[in-house]
Amino acid sequence: MDRQAFARTMRVLESRYPIRDWARGMTPFEILISTVLSQSTTVANERRGLEDLRARIGVITPRRVADTPEADITAAIWHAGLGRQKAPRIRRIAMEILERHGGRLEEVLALPTDRARAELMALPGVGPKTADVVLSMAGDHPTFPVDTHIARIARRWNLSRRGDYESIRSALERWTPPQKRKAWHLAIIAHGRSLCKARNPRCDECPVRQDCDWYRQHRAHGKRISRRNLRSPTKG
């Protein structure tokens, strides 16, 4: 897929999948905790884990999380999975934000993008994807977070020769206007959940299949198989 085809594809997807800003009404700290909870689980389970944590401690703030025993956090977020790994990480993040930033993540988000990203990634257990999600969804920074859906679709579109996080992110940011990165990030995720699935992608329903490298290769392969089957003698 070239730059022109990418822009055409994204205009179609942006129109098909109106923005659903899941972070609307959440504080930056809640967005950060939500993103940590989302690791290796479904959206539904992440949401349930966040709501259960809120029910257990009230308003989710760095101070309340830091003051909550780790065992209580683990019990509260168990629906999100990996509670024994995520609970200590969440508590350490809260304590670090209190110590280094006075409990205000907003101060980090007010920094230039590169500095804000470095500060977020300095928090325990916060990697590039989590940092980019917080920057985009909480601070309107022009980052392009890459989740599993986006990584899969980027490979199918041949957007990057390499499949690591930074290579895919850099490729998407080169081809996406800064003001469109949040919307297009959400649109690709919606497309991955709806049609461009990991298994059995619903290509016949895809509105952008004509520009998809994977689809063209898959369809050509299918035709070769069909012709070969026609030449093969039938059994029985």
C-alpha positions as CSV (number, residue, x, y, z in Angstrom):
1,M,0.0,0.0,0.0
2,D,1.4,3.4,-1.0
3,R,0.8,6.8,0.7
4,Q,-2.1,7.7,-1.7
5,A,-3.8,4.4,-1.1
6,F,-3.3,4.7,2.7
7,A,-4.9,8.1,2.7
8,R,-7.8,6.9,0.6
9,T,-8.3,3.9,2.9
10,M,-8.3,5.9,6.0
11,R,-10.8,8.4,4.7
12,V,-13.2,5.5,4.1
13,L,-12.6,3.9,7.5
14,E,-12.9,7.3,9.3
15,S,-16.3,7.7,7.6
16,R,-17.4,4.1,8.4
17,Y,-16.4,4.1,12.0
18,P,-17.3,7.4,13.7
19,I,-15.0,8.3,16.7
20,R,-16.0,6.6,19.9
21,D,-13.7,8.2,22.5
22,W,-13.7,5.7,25.2
23,A,-11.6,8.0,27.4
24,R,-14.2,10.9,27.5
25,G,-15.0,11.9,31.1
26,M,-12.0,10.0,32.5
27,T,-9.0,11.7,34.3
28,P,-5.5,11.1,32.9
29,F,-4.7,8.8,35.8
30,E,-7.8,6.8,35.1
31,I,-6.8,6.5,31.5
32,L,-3.4,5.3,32.5
33,I,-4.8,2.7,34.9
34,S,-7.4,1.6,32.3
35,T,-4.6,1.1,29.7
36,V,-2.6,-1.0,32.2
37,L,-5.6,-3.1,32.9
38,S,-6.3,-3.6,29.2
39,Q,-3.0,-5.5,28.7
40,S,-3.7,-9.2,27.7
41,T,-7.5,-9.0,28.1
42,T,-10.7,-7.9,26.4
43,V,-12.2,-4.5,26.4
44,A,-15.2,-5.8,28.4
45,N,-13.0,-7.4,31.1
46,E,-10.8,-4.2,31.3
47,R,-13.9,-2.1,31.8
48,R,-15.2,-4.4,34.5
49,G,-11.9,-4.4,36.3
50,L,-11.8,-0.6,36.3
51,E,-15.4,-0.3,37.6
52,D,-14.7,-2.9,40.3
53,L,-11.6,-0.9,41.3
54,R,-13.7,2.2,41.5
55,A,-16.4,0.4,43.5
56,R,-13.7,-0.7,46.0
57,I,-11.8,2.5,46.5
58,G,-14.0,5.3,45.3
59,V,-12.5,7.9,43.0
60,I,-9.4,6.5,41.3
61,T,-6.6,8.8,42.3
62,P,-2.9,8.2,42.8
63,R,-3.3,8.8,46.6
64,R,-6.2,6.4,47.0
65,V,-4.5,3.7,44.9
66,A,-1.2,4.1,46.8
67,D,-3.0,3.9,50.1
68,T,-4.9,0.7,49.1
69,P,-3.3,-2.7,50.1
70,E,-2.1,-4.6,47.1
71,A,-4.3,-7.6,48.0
72,D,-7.4,-5.4,47.8
73,I,-6.4,-4.0,44.4
74,T,-5.8,-7.6,43.2
75,A,-9.2,-8.7,44.3
76,A,-10.9,-5.6,42.7
77,I,-9.3,-6.0,39.3
78,W,-9.5,-9.8,38.9
79,H,-11.9,-9.6,36.0
80,A,-9.2,-7.9,34.0
81,G,-6.9,-10.9,34.4
82,L,-3.3,-11.1,35.6
83,G,-4.3,-9.4,38.8
84,R,-1.3,-10.5,40.8
85,Q,1.0,-8.9,38.1
86,K,-1.1,-5.8,37.4
87,A,-1.9,-4.9,41.0
88,P,1.6,-4.2,42.2
89,R,2.4,-2.4,39.0
90,I,-0.6,-0.1,39.4
91,R,0.3,0.6,43.0
92,R,3.9,1.4,42.1
93,I,2.7,3.7,39.3
94,A,0.5,5.6,41.8
95,M,3.3,5.9,44.3
96,E,5.8,7.1,41.7
97,I,3.3,9.7,40.4
98,L,2.8,11.0,43.9
99,E,6.6,11.1,44.6
100,R,7.8,12.6,41.3
101,H,4.8,14.6,40.1
102,G,2.9,15.5,43.3
103,G,0.0,13.2,42.2
104,R,-0.7,15.2,39.1
105,L,-0.3,13.4,35.8
106,E,-1.5,16.6,34.1
107,E,1.9,18.2,34.7
108,V,3.5,15.4,32.6
109,L,1.0,15.8,29.8
110,A,1.6,19.5,29.6
111,L,5.2,18.8,28.6
112,P,6.3,18.6,24.9
113,T,5.4,15.2,23.4
114,D,8.9,13.6,23.5
115,R,9.6,14.7,27.1
116,A,6.1,13.7,28.2
117,R,6.6,10.3,26.6
118,A,9.9,9.8,28.4
119,E,8.4,10.7,31.7
120,L,5.5,8.3,31.3
121,M,7.9,5.5,30.2
122,A,10.0,6.1,33.3
123,L,7.0,5.0,35.4
124,P,7.2,1.3,36.5
125,G,5.6,-1.1,34.0
126,V,4.8,1.7,31.4
127,G,6.0,0.8,28.0
128,P,5.7,2.7,24.7
129,K,2.2,1.6,23.8
130,T,0.8,2.5,27.2
131,A,2.6,5.9,27.1
132,D,1.3,6.6,23.6
133,V,-2.3,5.8,24.5
134,V,-2.1,8.1,27.5
135,L,-0.5,10.9,25.4
136,S,-3.1,10.6,22.7
137,M,-6.3,9.9,24.7
138,A,-5.5,12.0,27.8
139,G,-3.4,14.8,26.4
140,D,-4.2,15.1,22.7
141,H,-0.6,14.6,21.8
142,P,-0.1,13.7,18.1
143,T,1.0,10.1,18.8
144,F,-0.2,7.0,17.0
145,P,-0.5,4.1,19.5
146,V,-0.2,0.7,18.1
147,D,-2.2,-2.1,19.6
148,T,-2.6,-5.7,18.4
149,H,-5.3,-4.8,15.9
150,I,-3.3,-1.9,14.4
151,A,-0.1,-4.1,14.2
152,R,-2.0,-6.8,12.4
153,I,-3.6,-4.5,9.9
154,A,-0.3,-2.6,9.3
155,R,1.3,-5.9,8.4
156,R,-1.5,-6.8,6.1
157,W,-1.1,-3.4,4.4
158,N,2.7,-3.7,4.3
159,L,3.2,-0.4,5.9
160,S,6.5,-1.3,7.5
161,R,9.2,-3.7,6.6
162,R,9.7,-4.4,10.3
163,G,7.1,-5.6,12.7
164,D,8.3,-4.1,15.9
165,Y,6.3,-1.4,17.8
166,E,8.5,1.6,17.0
167,S,8.8,0.8,13.3
168,I,5.0,0.5,12.9
169,R,4.3,3.6,14.9
170,S,6.9,5.6,12.9
171,A,5.4,4.4,9.6
172,L,1.9,5.4,10.7
173,E,3.0,8.8,12.0
174,R,4.9,9.6,8.8
175,W,1.7,9.0,6.7
176,T,-0.9,10.4,9.1
177,P,-1.4,14.2,9.6
178,P,-0.9,15.0,13.3
179,Q,-4.5,16.2,13.7
180,K,-5.8,12.9,12.3
181,R,-3.7,10.4,14.4
182,K,-6.2,9.9,17.2
183,A,-9.2,9.5,14.9
184,W,-7.4,7.1,12.6
185,H,-6.0,5.1,15.5
186,L,-9.5,4.6,16.7
187,A,-10.8,3.8,13.2
188,I,-8.2,1.1,12.5
189,I,-9.0,-0.5,15.9
190,A,-12.7,-0.5,15.1
191,H,-12.0,-2.0,11.7
192,G,-9.9,-4.7,13.3
193,R,-12.6,-5.6,15.7
194,S,-15.4,-5.5,13.2
195,L,-14.0,-7.0,9.9
196,C,-10.2,-7.4,9.7
197,K,-10.0,-10.0,12.4
198,A,-7.0,-12.1,13.2
199,R,-8.7,-15.3,12.2
200,N,-11.2,-15.4,9.3
201,P,-11.1,-11.8,8.3
202,R,-14.4,-10.8,6.7
203,C,-12.8,-9.6,3.4
204,D,-16.0,-9.8,1.4
205,E,-17.6,-7.1,3.6
206,C,-14.5,-4.9,3.7
207,P,-14.9,-1.5,2.1
208,V,-11.2,-1.0,1.6
209,R,-10.1,-4.4,0.3
210,Q,-9.2,-3.1,-3.2
211,D,-6.2,-1.3,-1.5
212,C,-5.3,-4.1,0.9
213,D,-2.1,-6.0,-0.1
214,W,-3.0,-9.0,2.0
215,Y,-6.4,-9.2,0.3
216,R,-4.9,-9.1,-3.2
217,Q,-2.4,-11.7,-2.4
218,H,-5.0,-13.9,-0.7
219,R,-7.4,-13.6,-3.5
220,A,-4.8,-14.4,-6.2
221,H,-3.8,-17.4,-4.2
222,G,-7.4,-18.5,-4.0
223,K,-7.8,-18.3,-7.7
224,R,-4.7,-20.4,-8.3
225,I,-6.0,-23.1,-6.0
226,S,-9.4,-23.0,-7.7
227,R,-7.9,-23.5,-11.2
228,R,-5.7,-26.4,-9.9
229,N,-8.7,-28.0,-8.3
230,L,-10.5,-27.8,-11.6
231,R,-7.7,-29.7,-13.3
232,S,-7.5,-32.4,-10.6
233,P,-9.4,-35.6,-11.2
234,T,-12.3,-36.1,-8.9
235,K,-12.3,-39.1,-6.6
236,G,-15.1,-41.7,-6.2
